[in-house]
């Protein structure tokens, strides 16, 4: 499997249609899991791969970052600290 290097856009003006909070992390996680051996070789769904923890460490880190981002949306202290993630 090739190493995940994040979302690569051919043109810098390309943006995600989804502008909601944590959407960039969600897109990176989605592409990371889809490019993993679990989805490509074993032909499992991304959900099955994530539930079985059968994804690379990069995807696990993105999953944790996505969780922290979503959790920060519910935290009232986010007004002072800012949302987690990118």
C-alpha positions in Angstrom: 0.0 0.0 0.0 1.2 3.5 -0.8 1.7 6.0 2.1 -1.2 8.4 2.5 -0.2 12.0 2.0 -3.4 13.9 2.4 -5.8 15.3 -0.2 -4.0 16.2 -3.4 -5.7 18.7 -5.7 -4.5 19.2 -9.2 -5.6 22.9 -9.1 -5.3 25.0 -5.9 -8.7 26.6 -6.6 -10.5 23.3 -6.2 -12.5 23.3 -2.9 -14.7 20.7 -1.2 -18.4 21.2 -1.8 -19.1 20.4 1.8 -18.1 23.4 3.9 -19.4 22.1 7.2 -17.2 21.8 10.2 -14.7 18.9 10.1 -15.4 18.3 6.4 -11.8 18.4 5.3 -10.8 15.8 8.0 -13.8 13.6 6.9 -12.7 13.8 3.3 -9.1 12.8 4.2 -10.3 10.0 6.4 -12.6 8.7 3.6 -9.8 8.7 1.0 -7.3 7.1 3.4 -9.6 4.2 4.2 -10.7 3.7 0.6 -7.0 3.5 -0.4 -6.2 1.0 2.4 -5.5 -2.7 1.7 -8.6 -3.6 3.6 -10.9 -1.9 1.1 -8.8 -2.6 -2.0 -7.6 -6.1 -1.5 -10.1 -7.6 1.0 -13.0 -5.8 -0.7 -14.6 -4.7 2.6 -16.6 -1.6 3.1 -14.9 1.4 4.8 -17.2 0.9 7.8 -16.2 -2.7 8.2 -12.5 -1.8 8.0 -12.8 1.0 10.6 -14.8 -1.2 13.0 -12.3 -4.0 12.7 -9.3 -1.6 13.1 -7.9 -3.0 9.9 -6.6 0.3 8.6 -3.1 1.9 8.7 -1.9 4.1 11.5 -2.4 7.2 9.3 -6.1 6.4 9.0 -6.3 5.7 12.8 -4.8 9.2 13.4 -7.2 10.8 11.1 -10.1 8.9 12.7 -9.0 10.2 16.1 -8.6 13.8 14.8 -12.1 13.6 13.2 -13.5 12.4 16.6 -11.8 15.3 18.4 -13.2 17.8 15.9 -16.7 16.5 16.2 -16.5 16.4 20.0 -15.2 20.0 20.0 -18.4 21.1 18.3 -20.3 20.1 21.4 -17.9 21.7 23.8 -18.9 25.2 24.9 -15.3 26.1 25.7 -14.6 25.9 21.9 -15.6 29.6 21.7 -12.3 30.5 23.5 -10.1 27.7 22.2 -11.2 27.2 18.6 -12.2 24.0 16.9 -9.8 21.1 16.9 -8.6 19.8 13.6 -7.8 21.7 10.4 
